[in-house]
C-alpha cells in the first residue's frame, strides 16, 4: 500500500489497545506492515452511539482512504438498572453502524467492518459479581446473561449483525469473533495467567498481533 494512503481505526478500547504498549498496538503493527499511516481513533468505553458523536472530529476530518469500524464490545452489555436491556439495543446498533458506513462512503473512503473478539466469561460466583466471580462476570453479573446462553452469546448477536451489514452493503468484513473459536482465549486475552490481571475482555500483545495479521490480510485483498 502507498505511504500516501491513510487508514483510520475507529472503535473502542479494543481499537485503542488498552493494556498494550504503544509500539505493540495492532494499529501500529498494521501501519508498519502496510507501510502507510494508520490513525488510532479508538476510545476506551465507547459504544457505537458515542462513536457517532465524535466521527467528524476523529475520523472524517482526516479524509482517510479506509476506515476500520470496530464497535460492539460496549454496546452489548446488559444494563444493571433492572430493564434487562443492552447498553445499546441491537436495533440502535444496526442503525449506528449503517450511519457510520454511510458517512464513511460519503467522503469516498472504504469502510471495513471488524467484529470484537470473544471474551473469557469466567466463574459465575454468586451470579451478582461476588462470591468468587472472575473475569467478565466479576464486572457484569451473570444473572443477567444466564437465560440467554451467557455473555458470549449476547456479544455474538452484535457480531452477527456486523457480518449481516457487511453482506448487505457489500463491505469487506473480518469476523474476529468467529476466528477466536479456533484460538485459545487465554493466549490472546489479558488474564490472570499471562498478565496477573482479572480482565478477560481486552487483547494482550499476542492478541494485538492476531488482530493486525488478520486485518492486514483483509486490507490486502482490497488493493
SULKAUR-V458456 format. One line per field, one symbol per residue. ss: DSSP state (H for helix, E for strand, C for the rest). Layout:
ss=???
This chain:
ss=CCCCCEEEEEECHHHHCCCCCHHHCHHHHHHHHHCCEEEEEECCCCCHHHHHHHHHHHCHHHCCCEEEEECCCCCCCECCCCCCCECCCHHHHHHHHHHHHHHHHHCCCEEEEECCCCCCCCCCCCCCCCCCCCCHHHHCCHHHCHHHCCHHHHHHHHHHHHHHHHHHCCCCEECHHHHHHHCCHHHHECCCCCCCCCCCCCECHHHHHHHHHHHHHHHHCCC
